[in-house]
Amino acid sequence: MDHMVLEVGLAIALIALAGLLSAKLRFSVVPFYILVGMAVGPHAFHWGEFDFRFIESAEIIEFMGRIGVLFLLFYLGLEFSVGRLIKSGKSIVIGGSIYIAINFTLGLMIGIFSGFPVAETLIVAGITTISSSAIVAKVLVDLRRTANPETEMILGIIMFEDVFLAVYISILSGLVLSGSSSLGGVLLSAVIALGFMLLVIIVGRKAVPLLNKALNIRSNELFALVIFAALFLLAGFAETIHVAEAIGALLVGLVLAETEHRERIEHLILPFRDFFGALFFFSFGLTIVPSELGGAVWLSLIAVIITLLGNFIAGMLAGRSAGLSTKASSNIGLTIVSRGEFSIILANMGKAGGLAAFIQPFAALYVLILAILGPLLTKESKHVYNFLNKIFKFKDYKEKKPVKPKLKDESASG
C-alpha cells in the first residue's frame, strides 16, 4: 500500500502522455489508453529488476474505471432525449433498424458457428453490434464533417443504438448477472430490468417540476453533491436488483436531461467524464493478459472482417433508405465501424457474470483493431469508395434532404 499514491500518479501521467501522443498523431485516443494499460498491468511482461507492473493500485484504478463508466453513461443520458428519436423521422428509425439487424445477426452467427454457449454468444453479438459514439463523434468533429449530408443519418443511427443498448443491457444483465438458467428465470429478470427502467423514466418525467425546484441550489458544492448522490445511489441500487449499474447511470441522465438544469449539470460533469473515462479505458488495459491474446487473434480478425462487411452493407442500405447518394451512404458504414466503450462495458459484464475467459482478450483485440481502422477508414473514405466503385460500379441517385439530429459532444472519451 506504500506506493499506491505513486502508482496512481504514474497511471495518470501515462494516460496524459498517451493522450498527447494520440493528439500529435491525430488519431483516436482509445487504443493508446488500452495499450498503455496493457504495458503496465499486473499481467504485463517483466524482466528481473525491470518490473513496471501496476500491482498495488490495480484494484483502486479498476474502481475508478467503474466510476468512469457511470460518468460516460450519465453524460450520454443527458445528451439523449426520449422524444428526439421520434422527432428525427421515419428514416432514422428505418436506418437504425437496418444497421442493428444486420450487425446483430452477424454477431449471433459468429457465436453460433464458434460453438459458444447462449450467454457468451449474446455478449459477443452485443460487442460486435454497438459502435463507439465517442470515437465516431470525435472523428466527425476532427475531420470537419458535421455538415456532410450523411452525418445526420450517422448521428441518427448512434441515437438509435443508444435505445437498443439500454434495452439490450437490461435484458442481458438479467441473464448474465442474475445467474438465471431457466427460461422463466431469464424472463423474470428481464421483466424486472425493463420494469425498473420504465418506472424510473415515467416517475422521473412526472417529477420534472419538483426536480426543477429541488435543484435550484446556488452553491456549486451542494449542487454537485446532490447530483453525484443521485447518480451513485440509483446506479448502486440498479446493481442490487441485477440491472447493470451503467443503466442506472444512464437513467439518471435521461431524467435530469428533462430539467431546466441540464446545461449546468453538463458543465459540472464534463471534467469528471473526461478524467474517469480515460481511467476506464486504461483500467481495461490493466485487466488484459497479453499472453492470452494469441488465443483470440483468429476470432478477433474474423469478427473484424465480418464487422467491416456488415457495416458497409448496413450503411449503404440505411443511406439509400434516407435518399442519400451511394457515396454518402458508403461514408455511413465506413464512419460508424469503430467499436469502443460499449463493447468494453459488455465484455466487463461477461467477466462479472463469470462467463468464458476468452471474452476479455477477444474484446480487447477487436476494439483495438477497429478503434484504429475506424478513424483511418473515415479519413480515407473517398479513396475507399472510389476503389470499390471501380469494382462494383455503384449506381448513384439524387439525394433527398435528410433529417438533422444534433451532434453530441463526445470529444474526450474516444
N, C-alpha and C positions, 0 to 999 in steps of 0.2 A: 504493500500500500504506500510505501515511502515515495515511490516515483510516479504515482498516479497523476498528480497535477502536471508534472513534467511531460508525461506521455500524452495527456490531453492537449497540452500546449503544442507539442510536436505534431500531433494529428492536425490541429487547426492550421499550423504553419504549412504542413504538406498539402492540405486541401487548398490553401491560398496559392501556393506555388503551382498546383495543378490547374487552378482557375486562371492564373496569369499565363501559363503555357498555352492553354486552350484558346485564350483571347488572342495571344500572339499568333497562333496558327489559324485563327478564325474558324474554330471547329467546336462541335458540341462538347460541353464540359463533362457530361455524364460518364463516358468511358474513362476519362482521366481520373475522376474521383474513384471509380471502381478499381482501376488498375493500381492506383497508389495504395488503396486499402489492401489489395491482394499482396502488394510488395512488402507490407509491414505487418500483416496479420499474424495471429498466433500459429497459423499453419504455413507461413512463408518459409522459404529456404534460408538456411543459415550455415555458416562455416566457422566452427570453433568459437573464438572470441568475437568474431564479427556477427553479432546477433542483434538485429534491429527490429525484432518482433515486438508488437504491442501485445503484451500478455496481461499485465496487471489491470490495464484500463479497458480491456476489450468489452467487459460487461457494461461499464458505465457509458462507453461510446455507443454500444448497441442500444442501450436505453434511450440515449439522446437521439439516436436514429429513429426509434419508435415515435418520439416526440415530433421528429421531422415529418413522418407520415401523417400525423394528426394535423400539423400546420398546412401541409400540402393539400390534403383533402378538405380542410376547413376553408382555405382560401378558394379552392375550386368551387365549393358550395356558395361562397359569397359572390362569385362571378356568374353563377348559374341561376337561371330563373325557371321555375316550373312551367310558366306560360310562354317562355321565349321560343321553345321548340315548336309549339303550336302556331305561334305568330310567324315563324320563319317560313312556313309554307309547306305545301304538299311535296315539293321537290326534295326538300331536306329529309323528310320522313322516308320517301322512296329511296333516295340515295343512301341514307344511313342504313336502312334495312338491307339494301343490296350489299353494302360493304360488310356489315355484321354477318349476314347469312353466308356469304362466300367464305370469309376468313374463319368463321367459327366451324363451318362444315369441314374445311380443310384441316383445321386443328384437331377436330374429332377423328378424322381419318388417320392423322399421324399417330394418335394414341391407340386407336383400334388396331391398325396394321402393325404397330410395335408390340402389341400384346399386353398393354398396360391395364391394370385394374381400373374400375369405373372412376374412382376418386382422382387417381393420377391422370387419367385421360381428360377429365373435366378441367383440372388445373392446367394441363398442357394446352388445351383448347383456349382457355382464357388468356394464357401467356401469349399465345400466337395471334390473338384476335385484336386486343386493345392497343392502339397506337399511343405514343407518348405525346400528350398535349403540350407538355413542357418543351420538348425538343422541336415539335412542329411549329408552334407559335414563335419560338425564338428564331428558327430558321427563316420563317416568313418575314419577320421584322429585320433580321440581319441582311437578307437579300433584297429587301425593299419590294416585296411582292404583295403587300397588303391591298394594293389597288387592282391586282390582276383579276380577270373575270372568274377564274376558278377558285379564288380564295374564299369566296362566300360559301361555296359547297364544301371546301376543306374544313372550314370552321363549323359549318352545319353538321358535318359528319362527326367532328370532335364532340359537339354538343350531344348528338345522338348517342355516341359512345358513352358519355357520362351517365346517361339514363340507363343504358344497358349494363354498365359496370355496377351501378348502385344495386340494381335488381339481382344481377348475377352473383355479386359478392354476398349479398344477403342470403340467397339460396345456397350458395356453395359453402358458406360458413356454417349453415345448418348441417350439412353433410360432413364436412371435414373437421370442424371444431367440436361438434357435439358428440361425435363418435357414433352416431346413429347408423345401424347396419340394415334395419328392416325398412321396407318401403313406407310403412306407416310412420316410423320414427323420423325418416328423412322429410316426409311431407309435413309432419307436425313442426319440425324445426324450421322448415321453410315458411310455414304459415306464421309462426311466431316472429321470425325475422321480418317478413314482409308486413305483418301487422304492426310491429314496433315502428317500422319506417313510416308507414302511412299515418299512424297515430301521432307521431312527432310532427309530421308535416301539417296535418289537419289542425291539431291543437296549436302548433306554432303560428300558423297563419291567422287563426282566430284571435291569438293573443298579441298580435302586432300592435294594436293601440296601447295595450298595457306595457309591452316591451319598450315602445317609444318613450313612455313616461319614466319607466324604471331605469332606462339607460341615459336619461338626461342628467348625467353626472359631470360636474365641471372639472373635478380633479382627474387628471390623466392617470394618476397612480391607481385610484379607486376604480376608474373605468376599466383599466387593463386587468385588474384583479377580478372584477365581475365577469368579464369576457372569458378569461382563462379558466375561471372556476366552472363556468357553464360548459366550456369545451371539454375539460378533462373529466368532469363529473358524468356528462352524458356519454362520452366515449368509454369511460370505465364501466358505466352501467351496461352499455351495449355488450361489452365483453363478457359480463357476468351471465347474460342470457344467450351466450354463444352466437352473438352477432359481431362481426369484425369491428374492432374499435375504430378503424378508419371510417366505417359507415356512420358511426356515431358522430365523428368529427364533421363529416360531410353534411349530416342532418342539421347540426348546429349552424353551419354556414348557410344552408338553404333557408332556415328560419330567419336568421339575422339579416339575410340579404333583402328581406321584405321590409325591414325597418328603415327609418329615416337616418339612422346612424351608420349605414353601410359604409360610406366613404371614410368615416372616422375609424371604423374597425379595420378596413383595408390598410389604411395608413399605419395603424398600430401593428398589424400582423406582418406586413411585408418583410421587415428585417428578420423577424423570427422564422418566417417561411424560408428565406434565403439561407440563413445560417444553419438551422436544424435540417433543412432539406439537403444541403451539401453533406452534412454528417450522416444523413440517411444512406446516400449512395456510397459514402466512404465505409460506413459500418457494414454494408452489404459485401463490400470487397473483403473486409476482415473475416467474414464467415466462410469465404470460399477456400477450399483446399486445392491449391494449384496442382498437386499430384493426381487429383481425381478428375481434372478437366479432360484428360485424354480420353476417358471413357465416354464423354459426352460430345466429342468432336463430330462424329458422323451424324448423330441425331440432330445436333445443332445446325450443321451445314445443310442437311436435308430440309429442316424446318425453315431455314433462311431462304432457300431456293423456292420452296412452296409458298412462303410468305410474299416474296418478290413477285411471283407469278400471280398469286391471288389478288394482291394489292393492285397490280396493273390492270387486271381484268375488271375488278370491282370499281376502280377509278374510272375506267372507260365507260362502263355501264352507268355508273352514277352520274357522270358528266353528261352523257347523252340523254339521260332521263330529265336533266335540267336544261337541255337545249344548248349545251356548250359544244365548242368545236372539238375535234378529236385531239388536237394539240393541247388545248386546255384540259381536256378530260384525262389525257395521259399524265399531265402535271399533277393531277389529284393523287393518282396511285403512287407516283414517284415521291411525292411530298410527305404523305402520311405513312410511309413504310417504317419509320423509326419506332422502336419499342423501347420503353424505359421504366418510369416509376411504377406504373400499374402492373407491368409484368413482374417486377420485383416484389410488389406487395402480394401478388398471388403466389409467388414462389415461397415467400415467407409464411404465408398462410398454410401452404403444404407442409413446410417444416414444423410449424406449430402444431399441426394435426398429426404429426408422426408418420407422414407418407414417405414413399420411397426416397432414398438419399440422392438419386440421380437428378431430382428436380432442381436443386440448387446449382450444381455445375452446369446443367443444361440451360437454365435461365440466364446464368452469368455469361456464358459464351454467346448465346442467342442475342441477348441485349447488347453486349459489346459489339458484335458484328454489325447489327442493324443500327446501333447508335452512331457507328462510323459510316456505314453505307448510306443511311438515310439523308443526312445533310449533303453528302457528296453527290448522290443521285439528284437531289433537288437543285443543287448548284449547276449541275451539268444536264439538266432535264432537256434543254433544247437539243443538245448533241445526241442524247439517248433517243429522243423522239425521231430525229432525222435519220438515225441509224435504223431504227425499227420501221420507219416509214418506207425506206428503200426495200425492205424485205417483204412487208405485208401490204404496202400500197394502201394506206388508210384512206377511206372516203371521207372528205370533210363536209361539214354542214355549216349553215349560217347560225350564229349564236342567238339565243334568246337572252333577254335581260334577266339575270339571276337575282335571288333574294340576297339580303345583306345583313347577316347577323354581326354582332360586334366582335372585335378581336379581344381575346383575353390577354392579360398581362402575365406571361409565364417566362419572363426573360431570364430569371436567375436559376430556375430549377433544372434546366436541361440545356 
